[in-house]
Amino acid sequence: MVMIKPFNALTSLELYDIMNLRLTVFVEEQKIMYVDTDYDDIKADHAFYIKDHRIVSYARILKKDQRYEGYMSIGRVATHKDARQQGYASAILKEILASYQASFIISAQAYLTNYYEKFGFKVISKPYIEEGILHVKMLYESKI
């Protein structure tokens, strides 16, 4: 089940699960050494998929102008290794796009370009390196 909550509505356990998932995927698996607590979380909404009483997939939703002028953004998309290829991240993205009915710019890892294109995102930049990984900016324009 997909849930979307503002930061101040997250339970202690939800926040712990989210931070653990992000650290496991980005620091442990992808070897990205960065400070994840950037304080954007406090102003963001948090979308996650719960299965068997644990968060198995997650995405952070930044408000309009929080990251990109005139646009919302989605980031920190992560799924537990043992829960991948089961549609959890896709369910989260579909829920976000349907719920917010807004235009988004994301900084996507380049190897995921085809994945995001399935949701209507289009590449709008040349590839660039972010945290040691090749990324591209992608735009999703709301139809409403």
N, C-alpha and C positions, 0 to 999 in steps of 0.2 A: 504494500500500500504506500502511495506517495503522500508525503506530508510537506507542507510549506509553512514555515514559521519565522517571525521576526526574531532577532537575537534574544530579546528579553522574555520571549515565551518558551525558549528551549529549556528543557529540564537539565539538571546537572548531568544525568546519565547520557542524554542526547548529545550534549556538548562534548562530553568525554569521548563518546563513540565517534563523533565527527572529527575531533582532533586526532584521535588514534588512527582513524582511517586515512586522513590526509597525511599524517606522518609516515604511516606504513607505505602508502603508495608513492608519495613524492620524495621522501627522504630515504627510506630503506630500499625501495625497489628502483626508483629512478635516479637515486644518488644526487638529488638536488639539495644543496646545502644552503638554505635560506631561512630567514626568520618568518615563520608562517603567521605568527600573531601580528598582523599589520594594522590592526584596529579598524580595518574595513568591515570586519565581521560584525561589529557593534551596530553599524548602520545598514547592514545587508539583511536580506531574507535568506533562509536556508531551506533547501529542498532535499529531501532524503527518502529513500525507499527502505521500509522496515520489513524484514522477513525473519520469522522465528525469533522475535523480540530483540533483534539487533539491526543496526543500520548497515546495510550491505552496499549502498550506493548513495552518492551525495553530489550536490552542486550548490555553489554560492551565487546568489543573485544580487548584483549591485544595482542600486537605484539610478535613475536617469541623472546624468552629469557626475556621478560619483567617480567614474573612471574615464568615460568618453563623453565629451560635450554633446548634448542632444540625444544621447543613447543610453539605454540600460546595458548591462553586461552580465555574462554568465562565466563563472570561472571555478577553479578548484574542483573540477569534475573528476570524481574518483569512484572506483568500484573495487571492493575486495577481490583479491586474486581468485578465490574459490567461488565467486559469484559472477564472474565475467561471462559474456556471450549468452546471457539469459534475459536480456531486454530491460534490465533495471535502469540503467542510465538513459536509455531511450524513453522509457516511461516517464522519467523525471523531466527530460527535455520537452516532451510533448505536453506535459502538465504545465510547465513554466510558460511555454509559448501560448498555450490556450488561456491560461489564467491572467497573464499580464497584457496580452494583446498590444505589445509594444515592439519597437524596433531595437535590435541588439547589435552590438559589436563585441566580438570575442577575440581573444588571442589564443588561437588553437595550435596545438602541436601539429606540425605539418603532416605527419603520417596519418592524422585523423581527418584530413580535408574531405575525403570522400564520405566519411561517416556524417559529418556536419552538413554536407551538401544534401543529404537525404531529407533533412529537415527544412531546407530552403535557404541555408546560409551560402553566401558567395564570397570567394576570396577577393579581398580589396587591397592587398599589399604584396610586395615582394617578400620572400622568405627572410627572416631575421633570427638571430640567436637571442634567446631569453633563458636565463638560468642554465646555459650550456646546451640547450635543446632547440632545434630548428622549429620556428613558429611562423604562422601567417595570421594576419588580421582577417576576420570574416564578418560579413554583414548579413543580418536577417532583417528584412523589411516587413513590418506588419502589414497585413492586407486590410486592416481596419483603420 
